[in-house]
Each structure stands twice: as C-alpha cells, then as structure tokens.
Amino acid sequence: MGKKKIGIGSKIYIALIILFLYAPIAVMIVMSFNNGNTTVWKGFSLKWYGELFRSKAIMNALGNTLIIAVLASLFATVLGTAAAIGINNFRGKKRLVIQNVSNLPIISPDIVMGVSLMLLFTFLGIIFRFELGFGTVLISHICFCVPFVVLNVMPRLQRMDQSIYDAALDLGCNQWQAFRKVVIHELMPGIFSGLLMSFTYSLDDFVITHFTQGAKFNNLSTEIYAMLRRKIPPTINALSALLFVAIIVIMILINIYERRAERKHAKKG
C-alpha cells in the first residue's frame, strides 16, 4: 500500500505545534545578537558573546558543568551497563522487581531525590567531616544517570542472542575476551545512547545540583539561577543559545549513531 498523504489541516496543525515550541527559543537566539541590553532590537552585534567568554564566573561554572557531566556520564555508563547485565541474569519476578526499582529515580520527582541526597550528605558530612561541593554533586549526578543507562542497555540485552557468547567460548575465547568482543560489541549502541543521554541530563540538571552543591560550588544552571535573581543580563541569551545548539548537535549524533547501528544489524539479519 502506498503512503498516505498528509492533509493541509494536519500540516497546519504540525506547523503551529512547532511554532509554539520553538518560537521562544528563536526569539532568545535572535536577541543574543542584539546590540542593546533590553528587549528592544538595536542592531546586530556579537558583543554579548564576547562578554560571555570574558565572564570568569560563567566560565568557571561552564568548566565545572562539563567536568561533572563527563565524569558522571562515564561512571554511570560503567555502573549502568554492569547493572543491566546483572539484572538480565535474573529470571521471572525477581528481574521484574529489580528492574522496576532501578527505574524509580527516573519516575520520582527531582526535588525528592535532591532533598534526600542533601539529607544523606549532610548526615555523612557530620560523621566524616566533609562539606557539600564537587564530590557530592558528582555522586548525585551518577545516581540519577545510572537508571538511564540501564534503560538503554536492557533492550539490547534482551534482544541479544545468548548463544553468541557460548559460541565465542567454544571458539577459543576466555570469558573476558568473549565478554569484551561479543557482549560489549552487541551492547555498544545502547551503551553509547546511555552515555550521551547521561551527559545531556547531567548538563541540564538544576534541582538536584541546587540541593547538593554547597556554598563553594556552582555549575551553569545554578549560576544562571543566581544571575536571574539579581537581574537578567543579556549574556544569558548568548549562553542559552550556545547550550541549545550543543544539545541539538548531541541529539543529531545520537540519531545518526542509532540509525547506523540499526542498518548494520539489519544487514547482519
């Protein structure tokens, strides 16, 4: 059967939805090139991007954000992949229960997780004499990123032919070689998707970071929040535009990688 054509009404409806979603972002990007410091257009200029890169507070916050996002996504990918493999080894109700428990951080509100982690770190800080800061934020980000890795790796595990691992052992591989060359290779699309998803969520997080950062640590989200409480500087438009472009690029890379992986899998099938 041929493909159904989309009617003019449906096209208008889709266009209105896209306009509603992206018009505010488009305005923000346009205003990032505004020569004035108000919402009134006063000519094209790149001065706010220059001010952005000259701001020590924003650059320090950006550095903290990237370091946390990279480390959290890497640790979460290792832990989440191992957790997914462990969960997959269970059978029946046990696997279902453990899988549902691992999904709870995704379902529960960020504020619940943020407050609970803050109370935990405060309690442990009294005992072991440490303050909230870089370490507590990193642990918090790893905690909420791990379930996203599990969520991406589990479908790949369930679709994988278990006999491939046994065949690798029969052909002379030891357990580590079979795991590295067969299992990890088969799971790589899910692992990569989980890594990128963890990176984007860590990059974007505000609520959990706000509760676990302490007084001496800031990332971009908390720095922007502090700036907004005083006055909305035009540099925020430039910063937000760059972040939006970065997220778009990451999502495009995810889609390209997943499509290539699906094509390779289809060819093998």
Backbone as numpy.savetxt, mean C-alpha at the origin, in Angstrom:
# Nx Ny Nz CAx CAy CAz Cx Cy Cz
-21.07 -14.77 -29.73 -21.92 -13.56 -29.73 -21.04 -12.32 -29.73
-21.50 -11.31 -30.44 -20.74 -10.07 -30.51 -20.85 -9.26 -29.24
-19.94 -8.35 -29.08 -19.95 -7.51 -27.89 -21.10 -6.51 -27.98
-21.79 -6.31 -26.85 -22.87 -5.34 -26.81 -22.32 -3.93 -26.79
-22.93 -3.08 -27.57 -22.50 -1.68 -27.62 -23.05 -0.93 -26.40
-22.21 -0.03 -25.89 -22.63 0.79 -24.76 -23.47 1.95 -25.27
-24.66 2.12 -24.71 -25.55 3.18 -25.13 -25.07 4.55 -24.74
-25.65 5.58 -25.37 -25.24 6.96 -25.10 -25.53 7.34 -23.65
-26.66 6.80 -23.09 -26.99 7.10 -21.70 -25.95 6.55 -20.74
-25.49 5.32 -21.03 -24.47 4.71 -20.17 -23.15 5.47 -20.25
-22.81 5.94 -21.46 -21.58 6.72 -21.62 -21.62 8.02 -20.82
-22.78 8.68 -20.87 -22.94 9.94 -20.11 -22.84 9.66 -18.61
-23.47 8.57 -18.17 -23.45 8.21 -16.76 -22.02 7.93 -16.29
-21.27 7.16 -17.08 -19.87 6.85 -16.73 -19.03 8.12 -16.71
-19.27 9.01 -17.70 -18.52 10.27 -17.76 -18.79 11.13 -16.53
-20.04 11.18 -16.08 -20.39 11.96 -14.90 -19.75 11.39 -13.64
-19.71 10.05 -13.54 -19.07 9.40 -12.39 -17.59 9.76 -12.35
-16.91 9.64 -13.51 -15.48 9.96 -13.58 -15.23 11.43 -13.26
-16.11 12.30 -13.79 -15.99 13.74 -13.52 -16.14 14.02 -12.03
-17.12 13.38 -11.40 -17.36 13.58 -9.97 -16.16 13.14 -9.14
-15.53 12.02 -9.55 -14.41 11.47 -8.79 -13.12 12.26 -8.97
-12.87 12.71 -10.20 -11.55 13.26 -10.52 -11.52 14.78 -10.70
-12.67 15.43 -10.71 -12.67 16.90 -10.84 -11.92 17.58 -9.70
-12.14 17.20 -8.43 -11.38 17.84 -7.34 -9.87 17.65 -7.49
-9.45 16.45 -7.91 -8.02 16.19 -8.08 -7.46 17.02 -9.22
-8.25 17.14 -10.31 -7.81 17.95 -11.45 -7.64 19.41 -11.04
-8.59 19.93 -10.26 -8.49 21.32 -9.78 -7.24 21.49 -8.92
-6.99 20.52 -8.04 -5.82 20.60 -7.17 -4.53 20.63 -7.99
-4.44 19.77 -9.01 -3.24 19.73 -9.84 -3.06 21.03 -10.59
-4.15 21.57 -11.13 -4.07 22.85 -11.85 -3.61 23.96 -10.91
-4.17 24.01 -9.68 -3.83 25.06 -8.73 -2.40 24.92 -8.20
-1.80 23.74 -8.35 -0.40 23.60 -7.93 0.54 24.39 -8.83
0.05 24.77 -10.02 0.85 25.59 -10.94 0.44 27.07 -10.89
-0.40 27.42 -9.90 -0.86 28.80 -9.78 0.24 29.69 -9.23
0.43 30.84 -9.82 1.46 31.78 -9.38 1.11 32.45 -8.06
-0.20 32.53 -7.74 -0.63 33.15 -6.50 -0.75 32.15 -5.38
-0.99 32.65 -4.18 -1.15 31.76 -3.03 -2.60 31.66 -2.59
-3.53 31.97 -3.48 -4.96 31.84 -3.21 -5.58 30.92 -4.25
-6.89 30.79 -4.17 -7.61 29.95 -5.13 -7.91 30.70 -6.42
-7.50 31.96 -6.50 -7.69 32.75 -7.72 -6.48 32.54 -8.64
-6.74 32.20 -9.89 -5.67 31.94 -10.83 -4.91 33.22 -11.18
-3.60 33.22 -11.00 -2.78 34.41 -11.27 -1.61 34.10 -12.19
-1.77 33.10 -13.01 -0.72 32.78 -13.97 0.00 31.49 -13.65
0.62 30.93 -14.69 1.33 29.65 -14.55 2.69 29.87 -13.89
3.03 28.97 -12.95 4.33 29.06 -12.28 4.66 27.72 -11.64
5.95 27.44 -11.53 6.43 26.23 -10.85 7.02 26.55 -9.47
6.73 27.76 -8.96 7.41 28.19 -7.74 7.02 27.36 -6.52
5.77 26.84 -6.50 5.37 26.05 -5.34 6.05 24.70 -5.30
6.42 24.19 -6.47 7.21 22.96 -6.50 8.63 23.24 -5.99
9.15 24.42 -6.34 10.44 24.81 -5.80 10.40 24.98 -4.29
9.32 25.65 -3.79 9.16 25.82 -2.35 9.02 24.47 -1.65
8.36 23.55 -2.32 8.16 22.22 -1.76 9.50 21.53 -1.51
10.38 21.54 -2.51 11.66 20.85 -2.37 12.65 21.61 -1.50
12.37 22.89 -1.21 13.22 23.65 -0.30 12.76 23.54 1.15
11.60 22.95 1.38 11.06 22.83 2.74 11.71 21.64 3.45
12.48 21.92 4.48 13.17 20.85 5.22 12.18 19.95 5.93
11.10 20.53 6.47 10.11 19.73 7.20 9.45 18.72 6.28
9.06 19.17 5.08 8.39 18.27 4.14 9.36 17.22 3.61
10.59 17.63 3.31 11.57 16.67 2.79 11.93 15.61 3.84
12.05 16.03 5.11 12.30 15.05 6.17 11.13 14.09 6.31
9.91 14.65 6.25 8.72 13.81 6.34 8.63 12.85 5.16
9.00 13.34 3.96 9.00 12.49 2.77 10.00 11.35 2.91
11.19 11.67 3.41 12.20 10.64 3.63 11.73 9.58 4.62
11.13 10.04 5.73 10.60 9.11 6.72 9.51 8.22 6.12
8.65 8.83 5.31 7.54 8.09 4.69 8.06 7.00 3.76
9.04 7.34 2.92 9.58 6.36 1.98 10.33 5.24 2.69
11.11 5.60 3.71 11.84 4.57 4.46 10.87 3.60 5.13
9.86 4.16 5.80 8.87 3.32 6.47 8.14 2.44 5.46
7.73 3.03 4.33 6.97 2.29 3.31 7.80 1.15 2.72
9.07 1.42 2.42 9.93 0.38 1.84 10.18 -0.75 2.83
10.57 -0.39 4.06 10.86 -1.41 5.06 9.62 -2.20 5.44
8.50 -1.49 5.65 7.26 -2.17 6.04 6.78 -3.12 4.96
6.86 -2.68 3.71 6.39 -3.54 2.61 7.29 -4.78 2.45
8.60 -4.61 2.63 9.52 -5.75 2.51 9.29 -6.77 3.63
9.26 -6.28 4.88 9.03 -7.19 6.00 7.65 -7.83 5.91
6.64 -7.04 5.55 5.28 -7.57 5.45 5.17 -8.61 4.35
5.91 -8.42 3.25 5.87 -9.38 2.15 6.46 -10.72 2.58
7.58 -10.70 3.29 8.18 -11.94 3.78 7.27 -12.63 4.78
6.78 -11.86 5.77 5.92 -12.45 6.80 4.59 -12.91 6.23
4.01 -12.10 5.34 2.71 -12.44 4.75 2.78 -13.67 3.86
3.87 -13.79 3.10 4.04 -14.98 2.24 4.20 -16.23 3.08
5.02 -16.13 4.12 5.19 -17.28 5.03 3.87 -17.63 5.71
3.11 -16.60 6.12 1.82 -16.85 6.77 0.84 -17.51 5.82
0.82 -17.05 4.57 -0.09 -17.64 3.58 0.23 -19.10 3.33
1.53 -19.43 3.23 1.93 -20.82 3.03 1.55 -21.67 4.24
1.74 -21.11 5.45 1.36 -21.83 6.66 -0.15 -22.05 6.74
-0.92 -21.03 6.42 -2.39 -21.15 6.46 -2.86 -22.18 5.44
-2.21 -22.19 4.28 -2.61 -23.12 3.23 -2.36 -24.58 3.60
-1.43 -24.81 4.54 -1.14 -26.18 4.97 -2.21 -26.75 5.89
-3.04 -25.86 6.46 -4.15 -26.34 7.27 -5.28 -26.81 6.35
-6.19 -27.59 6.90 -7.30 -28.11 6.14 -8.61 -27.89 6.89
-9.68 -27.77 6.13 -11.01 -27.71 6.71 -11.28 -26.43 7.48
-11.95 -26.58 8.63 -12.40 -25.43 9.41 -11.24 -24.65 10.00
-10.14 -25.35 10.31 -8.98 -24.66 10.90 -8.45 -23.59 9.94
-8.31 -23.96 8.66 -7.81 -23.00 7.68 -8.77 -21.83 7.51
-10.07 -22.12 7.49 -11.07 -21.07 7.33 -11.04 -20.09 8.49
-10.93 -20.64 9.72 -10.89 -19.78 10.91 -9.64 -18.91 10.92
-8.48 -19.52 10.66 -7.21 -18.76 10.68 -7.20 -17.71 9.57
-7.74 -18.04 8.40 -7.78 -17.10 7.29 -8.69 -15.92 7.63
-9.81 -16.18 8.27 -10.72 -15.10 8.66 -10.09 -14.21 9.72
-9.36 -14.83 10.65 -8.67 -14.05 11.69 -7.61 -13.16 11.07
-6.89 -13.68 10.06 -5.86 -12.88 9.40 -6.44 -11.71 8.63
-7.73 -11.80 8.27 -8.37 -10.70 7.53 -8.98 -9.64 8.44
-8.99 -9.88 9.75 -9.61 -8.93 10.67 -8.99 -7.53 10.62
-7.65 -7.40 10.54 -7.08 -6.04 10.45 -7.54 -5.26 9.22
-7.91 -5.97 8.15 -8.41 -5.29 6.95 -9.82 -4.77 7.18
-10.63 -5.57 7.89 -12.03 -5.23 8.09 -12.21 -4.19 9.19
-11.42 -4.32 10.27 -11.59 -3.42 11.42 -11.18 -1.99 11.07
-11.83 -1.00 11.67 -11.49 0.41 11.41 -10.05 0.74 11.80
-9.45 1.64 11.06 -8.07 2.03 11.35 -7.92 2.61 12.75
-8.94 3.34 13.19 -8.83 4.00 14.49 -8.76 2.97 15.62
-9.45 1.83 15.44 -9.40 0.76 16.45 -7.99 0.19 16.53
-7.41 -0.08 15.38 -6.06 -0.62 15.34 -5.04 0.40 15.85
-5.24 1.66 15.47 -4.32 2.71 15.90 -4.32 2.89 17.41
-5.50 2.95 18.02 -5.61 3.13 19.47 -5.05 1.91 20.20
-5.38 0.70 19.71 -4.91 -0.51 20.38 -3.39 -0.62 20.32
-2.79 -0.29 19.17 -1.33 -0.32 19.06 -0.69 0.74 19.94
-1.31 1.92 20.02 -0.78 2.98 20.87 -0.76 2.53 22.33
-1.86 1.91 22.79 -1.93 1.43 24.17 -0.89 0.34 24.42
-0.72 -0.55 23.44 0.27 -1.62 23.58 1.67 -1.05 23.69
2.03 -0.13 22.78 3.38 0.45 22.78 3.61 1.31 24.03
2.59 1.98 24.49 2.73 2.79 25.71 2.99 1.90 26.91
2.25 0.79 26.98 2.45 -0.17 28.08 3.86 -0.79 28.03
4.27 -1.23 26.84 5.60 -1.82 26.69 6.70 -0.77 26.90
6.41 0.48 26.50 7.40 1.54 26.68 7.71 1.82 28.13
6.69 1.67 28.99 6.89 1.87 30.43 7.79 0.77 30.99
7.57 -0.45 30.49 8.34 -1.60 31.00 9.78 -1.58 30.47
9.91 -1.38 29.14 11.24 -1.48 28.52 11.88 -0.11 28.27
11.22 0.96 28.67 11.75 2.31 28.63 12.13 2.76 27.22
11.14 2.81 26.36 11.34 3.38 25.03 10.16 4.29 24.70
10.36 5.19 23.75 9.33 6.15 23.37 8.75 5.80 22.01
7.55 6.31 21.77 6.95 6.16 20.45 7.78 6.92 19.43
7.95 6.32 18.26 8.74 6.97 17.22 8.86 6.11 15.99
10.03 6.13 15.37 10.25 5.39 14.12 9.94 3.90 14.26
10.45 3.28 15.31 10.28 1.84 15.49 8.83 1.44 15.66
8.09 2.19 16.46 6.68 1.85 16.68 5.84 2.04 15.42
6.15 3.09 14.65 5.44 3.31 13.39 5.74 2.18 12.40
7.01 1.76 12.33 7.38 0.68 11.42 6.66 -0.62 11.78
6.65 -0.97 13.06 5.96 -2.19 13.50 4.47 -2.10 13.19
3.89 -0.94 13.41 2.46 -0.74 13.14 2.14 -0.93 11.66
2.97 -0.38 10.80 2.76 -0.51 9.36 2.93 -1.95 8.90
3.89 -2.65 9.48 4.05 -4.08 9.15 2.79 -4.85 9.55
2.24 -4.52 10.72 1.05 -5.22 11.22 -0.13 -5.09 10.27
-0.38 -3.88 9.75 -1.57 -3.76 8.89 -1.27 -4.08 7.43
0.00 -4.24 7.07 0.33 -4.61 5.69 0.35 -6.12 5.48
0.68 -6.89 6.52 0.77 -8.34 6.39 -0.53 -8.96 5.85
-1.72 -8.58 6.36 -2.95 -9.20 5.82 -3.17 -8.96 4.33
-2.71 -7.84 3.81 -2.86 -7.57 2.38 -1.97 -8.50 1.55
-0.80 -8.82 2.08 0.07 -9.78 1.39 -0.58 -11.16 1.40
-1.10 -11.57 2.54 -1.79 -12.86 2.65 -2.95 -12.93 1.67
-3.69 -11.83 1.58 -4.85 -11.76 0.68 -4.45 -11.92 -0.78
-3.27 -11.46 -1.16 -2.81 -11.57 -2.54 -2.15 -12.91 -2.84
-1.49 -13.50 -1.83 -0.75 -14.74 -2.07 -1.66 -15.97 -1.99
-2.66 -15.94 -1.14 -3.51 -17.12 -0.93 -4.17 -17.62 -2.21
-4.76 -16.76 -3.06 -5.36 -17.28 -4.29 -4.36 -17.99 -5.20
-3.13 -17.48 -5.26 -2.10 -18.13 -6.07 -1.76 -19.51 -5.50
-1.71 -19.61 -4.18 -1.42 -20.88 -3.54 -2.52 -21.91 -3.82
-3.76 -21.46 -3.73 -4.88 -22.37 -3.92 -5.00 -22.85 -5.37
-4.52 -22.02 -6.31 -4.57 -22.42 -7.72 -3.34 -23.23 -8.16
-2.30 -23.21 -7.32 -1.06 -23.89 -7.71 -1.20 -25.40 -7.64
-0.66 -26.08 -8.61 -0.66 -27.54 -8.63 0.40 -28.05 -7.65
-0.04 -28.71 -6.58 0.88 -29.16 -5.53 1.86 -30.22 -6.04
1.50 -30.90 -7.11 2.37 -31.95 -7.62 3.65 -31.40 -8.24
3.66 -30.09 -8.57 4.87 -29.48 -9.15 6.01 -29.53 -8.14
5.70 -29.26 -6.88 6.72 -29.29 -5.82 7.27 -30.71 -5.66
6.38 -31.69 -5.66 6.82 -33.09 -5.53 7.66 -33.51 -6.73
7.29 -33.03 -7.91 8.05 -33.36 -9.12 9.46 -32.78 -9.05
9.59 -31.57 -8.50 10.91 -30.96 -8.36 11.78 -31.78 -7.41
11.19 -32.31 -6.34 11.95 -33.16 -5.41 12.39 -34.45 -6.09
11.50 -35.02 -6.90 11.84 -36.26 -7.61 12.95 -36.05 -8.63
13.04 -34.81 -9.17 14.03 -34.53 -10.20 15.39 -34.10 -9.63
15.54 -34.16 -8.31 16.86 -33.92 -7.73 16.99 -32.68 -6.88
15.97 -31.85 -6.80 16.04 -30.65 -5.95 15.89 -31.04 -4.49
16.60 -30.34 -3.62 16.31 -30.50 -2.20 15.09 -29.63 -1.85
14.67 -29.67 -0.60 13.44 -28.96 -0.23 13.56 -27.45 -0.44
14.72 -26.86 -0.10 14.90 -25.42 -0.26 14.91 -25.04 -1.73
15.61 -25.82 -2.57 15.65 -25.52 -4.01 14.27 -25.65 -4.64
13.53 -26.68 -4.26 12.17 -26.86 -4.80 11.27 -25.71 -4.37
11.42 -25.29 -3.12 10.60 -24.18 -2.62 10.94 -22.88 -3.35
12.26 -22.63 -3.52 12.69 -21.37 -4.14 12.40 -21.34 -5.64
12.66 -22.42 -6.35 12.55 -22.44 -7.80 11.14 -22.73 -8.31
10.35 -23.39 -7.48 9.01 -23.79 -7.93 7.93 -22.98 -7.21
7.88 -23.10 -5.88 6.79 -22.47 -5.13 6.87 -20.95 -5.23
8.03 -20.39 -4.92 8.17 -18.93 -4.98 7.94 -18.41 -6.39
8.43 -19.15 -7.39 8.23 -18.74 -8.78 6.74 -18.70 -9.13
5.98 -19.69 -8.67 4.55 -19.73 -8.96 3.79 -18.63 -8.20
4.28 -18.29 -7.03 3.60 -17.29 -6.19 4.04 -15.86 -6.49
5.04 -15.68 -7.32 5.64 -14.36 -7.53 4.64 -13.27 -7.93
3.68 -13.52 -8.83 2.71 -12.44 -9.14 1.94 -11.97 -7.91
1.50 -12.92 -7.07 0.80 -12.55 -5.84 1.71 -11.85 -4.85
2.96 -12.32 -4.74 3.92 -11.67 -3.84 4.20 -10.24 -4.28
4.37 -10.05 -5.59 4.66 -8.72 -6.12 3.47 -7.79 -5.91
2.26 -8.29 -6.14 1.06 -7.48 -5.92 0.93 -7.10 -4.46
1.21 -8.07 -3.56 1.15 -7.78 -2.13 2.19 -6.76 -1.71
3.39 -6.84 -2.31 4.45 -5.87 -2.02 4.04 -4.46 -2.41
3.53 -4.31 -3.62 3.13 -2.98 -4.09 1.92 -2.45 -3.32
0.98 -3.34 -3.00 -0.18 -2.90 -2.23 0.23 -2.46 -0.82
1.15 -3.20 -0.22 1.65 -2.82 1.10 2.36 -1.47 1.05
3.14 -1.26 -0.01 3.86 0.01 -0.16 2.89 1.18 -0.28
1.84 1.02 -1.10 0.89 2.12 -1.29 0.09 2.40 -0.03
-0.33 1.34 0.69 -1.09 1.54 1.93 -0.23 2.19 3.00
1.03 1.78 3.09 1.93 2.39 4.06 2.18 3.86 3.70
2.34 4.12 2.42 2.58 5.49 1.96 1.40 6.39 2.29
0.20 5.83 2.27 -1.03 6.61 2.39 -1.55 6.71 3.82
-1.02 5.89 4.73 -1.64 5.79 6.06 -1.47 7.07 6.88
-2.55 7.42 7.58 -2.51 8.56 8.49 -2.94 8.18 9.90
-4.09 7.50 10.02 -4.70 7.27 11.33 -3.78 6.48 12.25
-3.30 5.32 11.78 -2.46 4.47 12.63 -1.13 5.17 12.94
-0.58 5.86 11.96 0.68 6.61 12.18 0.47 7.71 13.21
-0.67 8.39 13.14 -0.97 9.49 14.06 -0.95 9.03 15.51
-1.44 7.82 15.76 -1.52 7.31 17.12 -0.22 6.69 17.61
0.67 6.31 16.72 1.87 5.56 17.14 3.18 6.29 16.86
3.13 7.54 16.39 4.34 8.22 15.97 5.10 8.90 17.10
4.43 9.28 18.17 5.10 10.04 19.22 5.27 11.49 18.83
6.10 12.20 19.59 6.26 13.65 19.39 7.43 14.01 18.49
8.35 13.08 18.25 9.59 13.41 17.53 9.64 12.84 16.12
8.56 12.24 15.66 8.57 11.60 14.34 7.37 12.08 13.54
7.60 12.37 12.26 6.53 12.77 11.35 6.71 12.10 10.01
5.61 11.67 9.41 5.65 11.29 8.00 4.82 12.29 7.21
4.65 12.07 5.93 3.98 13.06 5.09 2.55 13.32 5.53
1.81 12.26 5.83 0.41 12.44 6.18 0.24 13.26 7.45
1.05 12.97 8.46 0.93 13.72 9.71 1.50 15.13 9.56
2.52 15.30 8.72 3.07 16.64 8.47 2.05 17.51 7.74
1.37 16.94 6.75 0.32 17.68 6.03 -0.81 18.05 6.98
-1.19 17.10 7.86 -2.26 17.38 8.82 -1.87 18.55 9.74
-0.61 18.56 10.19 -0.15 19.66 11.05 -0.16 20.99 10.30
0.20 20.96 9.02 0.20 22.18 8.21 -1.23 22.69 7.99
-2.16 21.77 7.78 -3.55 22.16 7.54 -4.19 22.78 8.78
-3.73 22.38 9.93 -4.29 22.94 11.17 -3.92 24.41 11.34
-2.79 24.82 10.76 -2.38 26.22 10.86 -2.96 27.03 9.69
-2.59 26.67 8.50 -3.04 27.36 7.29 -2.74 26.45 6.10
-3.57 26.53 5.08 -3.37 25.66 3.92 -2.35 26.30 2.99
-1.09 25.85 3.01 -0.08 26.44 2.12 -0.21 25.86 0.71
0.08 26.63 -0.32 -0.02 26.13 -1.70 0.92 24.98 -2.01
1.97 24.82 -1.18 2.89 23.70 -1.42 2.19 22.36 -1.26
1.09 22.33 -0.50 0.34 21.09 -0.33 -0.27 20.65 -1.66
-0.68 21.63 -2.48 -1.20 21.28 -3.80 -0.13 20.57 -4.63
1.08 21.12 -4.61 2.18 20.51 -5.36 2.53 19.13 -4.81
2.58 19.01 -3.49 2.90 17.73 -2.87 1.83 16.68 -3.19
0.56 17.07 -3.09 -0.54 16.14 -3.36 -0.55 15.72 -4.82
-0.22 16.65 -5.72 -0.15 16.30 -7.15 0.93 15.27 -7.42
2.10 15.44 -6.80 3.18 14.48 -6.98 2.83 13.12 -6.40
2.17 13.11 -5.23 1.76 11.84 -4.64 0.73 11.13 -5.51
-0.20 11.90 -6.08 -1.22 11.30 -6.94 -0.57 10.67 -8.17
0.36 11.37 -8.77 1.06 10.83 -9.95 1.85 9.58 -9.58
2.50 9.59 -8.40 3.27 8.43 -7.96 2.38 7.20 -7.77
1.21 7.40 -7.17 0.28 6.28 -6.95 -0.25 5.76 -8.28
-0.54 6.66 -9.22 -1.01 6.24 -10.54 0.05 5.39 -11.24
1.30 5.81 -11.15 2.39 5.05 -11.78 2.50 3.66 -11.15
2.41 3.58 -9.82 2.50 2.30 -9.14 1.35 1.38 -9.55
0.14 1.93 -9.63 -1.02 1.10 -10.02 -0.90 0.63 -11.46
-0.35 1.46 -12.33 -0.13 1.04 -13.73 0.87 -0.11 -13.78
1.94 -0.02 -12.97 2.93 -1.08 -12.92 2.32 -2.39 -12.42
1.44 -2.29 -11.42 0.76 -3.48 -10.91 -0.06 -4.14 -12.00
-0.83 -3.33 -12.73 -1.69 -3.87 -13.79 -0.87 -4.50 -14.91
0.23 -3.84 -15.30 1.08 -4.38 -16.37 1.68 -5.71 -15.94
2.17 -5.76 -14.70 2.80 -7.00 -14.21 1.77 -8.13 -14.14
0.57 -7.84 -13.64 -0.45 -8.88 -13.52 -0.90 -9.38 -14.88
-1.02 -8.48 -15.85 -1.42 -8.91 -17.20 -0.36 -9.80 -17.84
0.90 -9.43 -17.67 1.99 -10.25 -18.22 2.01 -11.62 -17.55
1.79 -11.64 -16.24 1.77 -12.92 -15.53 0.61 -13.79 -16.00
-0.55 -13.17 -16.22 -1.71 -13.93 -16.71 -1.47 -14.48 -18.11
-0.82 -13.70 -18.96 -0.52 -14.17 -20.31 0.45 -15.35 -20.29
1.48 -15.26 -19.43 2.43 -16.36 -19.32 1.74 -17.61 -18.79
0.86 -17.43 -17.81 0.14 -18.57 -17.25 -0.79 -19.18 -18.28
-1.43 -18.32 -19.10 -2.33 -18.83 -20.13 -1.56 -19.61 -21.21
-0.35 -19.14 -21.54 0.46 -19.85 -22.54 0.90 -21.21 -22.03
1.24 -21.25 -20.74 1.66 -22.53 -20.15 0.48 -23.50 -20.11
-0.75 -22.93 -19.83 -1.93 -23.79 -19.79 -2.30 -24.30 -21.16
